[in-house]
């Protein structure tokens, strides 16, 4: 019985650690998606639909915006800070079927 109680504690510990690691990993994906959405909004606001070739111009503007953030801190956990480039590197990769 004592052995079984120790196993329950060990299982609970692993479950908690797994949950913490999962949240840590997912946080990079959330931050990357948030910054990407901000870049898209920035490009939409800067270039109107009336401009010729506006889609390509928006994509270029969005790319410039994101490039400007590559070395800027976008995520601070208190014990570690991450630039946009680091966040993109650590985000969970989406399979082809998950990209929208």
LINVEN-V147417 format. One record per residue. N is the residue number from 1. RES is the residue in one small letter. SS is DSSP state (~ for helix, > for strand, _ for the rest). Layout:
[[N:RES:SS] [N:RES:SS]]
//
This chain:
[[1:x:_] [2:x:~] [3:x:~] [4:x:~] [5:x:~] [6:x:~] [7:x:~] [8:x:~] [9:x:~] [10:x:~] [11:x:~] [12:x:~] [13:x:~] [14:x:~] [15:x:~] [16:x:~] [17:x:~] [18:x:~] [19:x:~] [20:x:~] [21:x:~] [22:x:~] [23:x:~] [24:x:~] [25:x:~] [26:x:~] [27:x:~] [28:x:~] [29:x:~] [30:x:~] [31:x:~] [32:x:~] [33:x:~] [34:x:~] [35:x:~] [36:x:~] [37:x:~] [38:x:~] [39:x:~] [40:x:~] [41:x:~] [42:x:~] [43:x:~] [44:x:~] [45:x:~] [46:x:~] [47:x:_] [48:x:_] [49:x:_] [50:x:_] [51:x:_] [52:x:_] [53:x:_] [54:x:~] [55:x:~] [56:x:~] [57:x:~] [58:x:~] [59:x:~] [60:x:~] [61:x:~] [62:x:~] [63:x:~] [64:x:~] [65:x:~] [66:x:~] [67:x:~] [68:x:~] [69:x:~] [70:x:_] [71:x:_] [72:x:_] [73:x:>] [74:x:>] [75:x:>] [76:x:>] [77:x:_] [78:x:_] [79:x:_] [80:x:_] [81:x:>] [82:x:>] [83:x:>] [84:x:~] [85:x:~] [86:x:~] [87:x:~] [88:x:~] [89:x:~] [90:x:~] [91:x:_] [92:x:_] [93:x:_] [94:x:_] [95:x:_] [96:x:_] [97:x:_] [98:x:_] [99:x:_] [100:x:_]]
//
